[in-house]
Amino acid sequence: MEEKINELAQAVEQRKTTWNPELREAFQRNMIYVDQSLAECRHDLDDNPADDVSQELMLGVYREKMRLLASFSEF
């Protein structure tokens, strides 16, 4: 999953220079939210690695990051 995220992130970085400021701002705002959510999940899992709920939440956030990158890679 991380490999696919990295590929999508590279595609977005290449296209981002052609975006208008509003689109860049929307992308950045969404990525900040997703990255903060991932950091919180990692923190929760550091405290309790066997927590199934935290693991599922983290997986969901990774899926959201992939979806977000995929949708913005089309602009």
C-alpha positions as CSV (number, residue, x, y, z in Angstrom):
1,M,0.0,0.0,0.0
2,E,2.8,2.4,0.8
3,E,4.4,1.7,-2.6
4,K,1.2,2.7,-4.3
5,I,0.9,5.8,-2.1
6,N,4.4,6.8,-3.1
7,E,3.7,6.4,-6.8
8,L,0.5,8.5,-6.5
9,A,2.3,11.1,-4.5
10,Q,5.0,11.4,-7.2
11,A,2.3,11.8,-9.9
12,V,0.6,14.5,-7.8
13,E,3.9,16.4,-7.3
14,Q,4.5,16.4,-11.1
15,R,1.0,17.8,-11.8
16,K,0.8,20.2,-8.9
17,T,2.7,22.9,-10.7
18,T,-0.1,23.3,-13.2
19,W,-2.9,23.7,-10.5
20,N,-4.4,26.9,-9.6
21,P,-3.8,28.2,-6.1
22,E,-7.3,27.1,-4.8
23,L,-6.7,23.5,-5.9
24,R,-3.2,23.5,-4.4
25,E,-4.7,24.8,-1.1
26,A,-7.5,22.2,-1.1
27,F,-5.0,19.5,-1.7
28,Q,-2.6,20.7,1.1
29,R,-5.5,21.1,3.5
30,N,-6.7,17.5,2.9
31,M,-3.2,16.1,3.1
32,I,-2.5,17.8,6.4
33,Y,-5.7,16.3,7.8
34,V,-4.8,12.8,6.6
35,D,-1.2,13.0,7.8
36,Q,-2.4,14.2,11.2
37,S,-4.8,11.3,11.4
38,L,-2.0,8.9,10.5
39,A,0.2,10.4,13.2
40,E,-2.5,9.9,15.8
41,C,-3.0,6.3,14.7
42,R,0.7,5.6,15.0
43,H,0.8,7.2,18.4
44,D,-2.1,5.0,19.5
45,L,-0.5,1.9,18.1
46,D,2.8,2.7,19.8
47,D,0.9,2.8,23.1
48,N,-1.0,-0.4,22.4
49,P,0.3,-2.3,19.3
50,A,-2.4,-5.1,19.7
51,D,-5.3,-2.7,19.5
52,D,-7.4,-4.0,16.6
53,V,-9.5,-0.8,16.5
54,S,-6.4,1.4,16.1
55,Q,-5.1,-0.9,13.4
56,E,-8.3,-0.7,11.5
57,L,-8.5,3.0,11.8
58,M,-4.9,3.3,10.5
59,L,-5.7,1.1,7.5
60,G,-8.7,3.2,6.8
61,V,-6.7,6.4,6.9
62,Y,-4.1,4.9,4.5
63,R,-7.0,4.0,2.2
64,E,-8.2,7.6,2.4
65,K,-4.8,8.9,1.6
66,M,-4.6,6.6,-1.5
67,R,-8.1,7.8,-2.6
68,L,-7.2,11.4,-2.1
69,L,-3.9,11.1,-4.0
70,A,-5.6,9.1,-6.8
71,S,-8.3,11.7,-7.2
72,F,-5.9,14.7,-7.2
73,S,-3.5,12.8,-9.6
74,E,-6.2,13.2,-12.3
75,F,-6.1,17.0,-12.2
